[in-house]
Amino acid sequence: MSSLQIGLAIVGVLVLAAVMAHGAWTTRKNLPRQATPVDPNAESPAGGGIEPELDAAAFDMASFPLAALEKKPAMDALIDVIAPITLDGLVSGDAALAAMPSTRRAGGKPFSIEGLNEASQRWEMPQAGQRYVTFQAGVQLANRSGALNDIEYSEFVMKTQAFCDTLNGTPDFPEMREEVARARELDQFAGDHDAQLGFVLRASHAAWSPGYVQQNATRLGFVTGAIAGRMVIPATVAGLPPVLSLSFDTQAALADDPALSAIRELVISLDVPQVDRNERAFARMREVALALADSMDGVVTDDNGQPLPSETMDGIGAELEHLYDTLDQRDLSAGSALARRLFS
């Protein structure tokens, strides 16, 4: 083999090696950012113990156990149509349960029946083994599906009347026109004072893997939710709606190999009327969004991709304080049982 051929062969090998190296570098560069492996022998920054290793696959399947929901709140004339039911005598809880309608909705509105317990003298959902002095039926005036309408009111009347016929009870229904008008007024108020906020965190350069998102979010108080691709910051009181939610593409969370799933944006959400004012939800939302943007090399934007400067966030915070005040004045304070029912 001549010197020229040898030289050309060497050049060819070098070119091939360079192409392979560049390809490997490009592939590595385009891979989503991965969670940092944690040394099981290392102490936490606070020196208080060992930080658990975060497994990207576990993020897709595991969920923290949900606290038991609080007891369903009693009817309230502020947001419910209430029809008292007079009885000829005491009625057992077993009989009441047998007479209950098969569905607890009238159209798109929650429908319920409560009994006045003979022993405790408290209103409650009928229970087996108890006895009741009287009952009352109710249907919610409004929720996020709109105001109670004539058809829904008529369905409420039919369900209540069927319950009464079984137990020899006599219902006293409010006048439909007045209740429907009251429903429209409440729905107008709710529509004017509802707020569901969302910050979008977009990757500035490299995409993120689910494990990377989990690792960074967990450090800020998020825990894995029951739905793939969703994490939450729990409320102070167990069983109440979460303070904040973080969500991204469900398909990325359910991928066969989550480490290869590329996430370029996630959403941090706050359902304002559902969360108690004392949780400082918006302040925490802002802090979390900026902290994640810093640690994950991202930028905080609105739904249209426009960056959210501090001045804009300050304005949103000020508007929310006025909203909280208005809800308080209407006895529908954010996070209260009535507000959670109305804004659902």
Secondary structure as the mmCIF struct_conf table of DSSP 4:
data_model
#
loop_
_struct_conf.conf_type_id
_struct_conf.id
_struct_conf.beg_label_comp_id
_struct_conf.beg_label_asym_id
_struct_conf.beg_label_seq_id
_struct_conf.end_label_comp_id
_struct_conf.end_label_asym_id
_struct_conf.end_label_seq_id
HELX_RH_AL_P HELX_RH_AL_P1 SER A 3 ASN A 30
BEND BEND1 LEU A 31 LEU A 31
HELX_LH_PP_P HELX_LH_PP_P1 PRO A 32 PRO A 32
STRN STRN1 ARG A 33 ARG A 33
HELX_LH_PP_P HELX_LH_PP_P2 ALA A 35 PRO A 37
TURN_TY1_P TURN_TY1_P1 PRO A 40 ASN A 41
BEND BEND2 ALA A 42 ALA A 42
STRN STRN2 GLU A 43 GLU A 43
HELX_LH_PP_P HELX_LH_PP_P3 SER A 44 SER A 44
TURN_TY1_P TURN_TY1_P2 PRO A 45 ALA A 46
BEND BEND3 GLY A 47 GLY A 49
STRN STRN3 ILE A 50 ILE A 50
HELX_LH_PP_P HELX_LH_PP_P4 GLU A 51 ASP A 55
HELX_RH_AL_P HELX_RH_AL_P2 ALA A 56 MET A 61
HELX_LH_PP_P HELX_LH_PP_P5 PHE A 64 MET A 75
TURN_TY1_P TURN_TY1_P3 ALA A 77 ILE A 79
STRN STRN4 ASP A 80 LEU A 87
BEND BEND4 ASP A 88 GLY A 89
STRN STRN5 VAL A 91 SER A 92
HELX_RH_AL_P HELX_RH_AL_P3 GLY A 93 ALA A 99
BEND BEND5 MET A 100 MET A 100
BEND BEND6 SER A 102 SER A 102
BEND BEND7 ARG A 104 ARG A 104
STRN STRN6 ARG A 105 ALA A 106
TURN_TY1_P TURN_TY1_P4 GLY A 107 GLY A 108
STRN STRN7 LYS A 109 ASN A 117
TURN_TY1_P TURN_TY1_P5 GLU A 118 SER A 120
STRN STRN8 TRP A 123 GLU A 124
TURN_TY1_P TURN_TY1_P6 ALA A 128 GLY A 129
STRN STRN9 ARG A 131 GLN A 140
BEND BEND8 LEU A 141 LEU A 141
STRN STRN10 ALA A 142 ASN A 143
TURN_TY1_P TURN_TY1_P7 ARG A 144 SER A 145
STRN STRN11 GLY A 146 ALA A 147
HELX_RH_AL_P HELX_RH_AL_P4 ASP A 150 LEU A 167
TURN_TY1_P TURN_TY1_P8 ASN A 168 ASN A 168
STRN STRN12 GLY A 169 PRO A 171
HELX_LH_PP_P HELX_LH_PP_P6 PHE A 173 GLU A 175
HELX_RH_AL_P HELX_RH_AL_P5 MET A 176 ASP A 192
TURN_TY1_P TURN_TY1_P9 HIS A 193 HIS A 193
STRN STRN13 GLN A 196 ALA A 203
BEND BEND9 SER A 204 ALA A 206
STRN STRN14 TRP A 208 TRP A 208
HELX_RH_AL_P HELX_RH_AL_P6 PRO A 210 THR A 218
TURN_TY1_P TURN_TY1_P10 ARG A 219 GLY A 221
STRN STRN15 VAL A 223 THR A 224
BEND BEND10 ALA A 226 ILE A 227
TURN_TY1_P TURN_TY1_P11 ALA A 228 GLY A 229
STRN STRN16 ARG A 230 ILE A 233
BEND BEND11 THR A 236 VAL A 237
TURN_TY1_P TURN_TY1_P12 ALA A 238 GLY A 239
BEND BEND12 LEU A 240 LEU A 240
HELX_LH_PP_P HELX_LH_PP_P7 PRO A 241 PRO A 242
BEND BEND13 VAL A 243 VAL A 243
STRN STRN17 LEU A 244 SER A 247
HELX_RH_AL_P HELX_RH_AL_P7 THR A 250 ALA A 253
TURN_TY1_P TURN_TY1_P13 LEU A 254 LEU A 254
BEND BEND14 ASP A 256 ASP A 257
HELX_RH_3T_P HELX_RH_3T_P1 PRO A 258 LEU A 260
STRN STRN18 ILE A 263 ILE A 263
STRN STRN19 GLU A 265 ASP A 271
HELX_RH_3T_P HELX_RH_3T_P2 VAL A 272 GLN A 274
BEND BEND15 VAL A 275 VAL A 275
HELX_RH_3T_P HELX_RH_3T_P3 ARG A 277 GLU A 279
HELX_RH_AL_P HELX_RH_AL_P8 ALA A 281 MET A 296
TURN_TY1_P TURN_TY1_P14 ASP A 297 ASP A 297
STRN STRN20 GLY A 298 THR A 301
TURN_TY1_P TURN_TY1_P15 ASP A 303 ASN A 304
BEND BEND16 GLY A 305 GLY A 305
STRN STRN21 PRO A 307 PRO A 307
HELX_RH_AL_P HELX_RH_AL_P9 SER A 310 GLN A 329
TURN_TY1_P TURN_TY1_P16 ARG A 330 ASP A 331
TURN_TY1_P TURN_TY1_P17 ALA A 334 GLY A 335
BEND BEND17 SER A 336 SER A 336
HELX_RH_AL_P HELX_RH_AL_P10 ALA A 337 LEU A 342
TURN_TY1_P TURN_TY1_P18 PHE A 343 PHE A 343
#
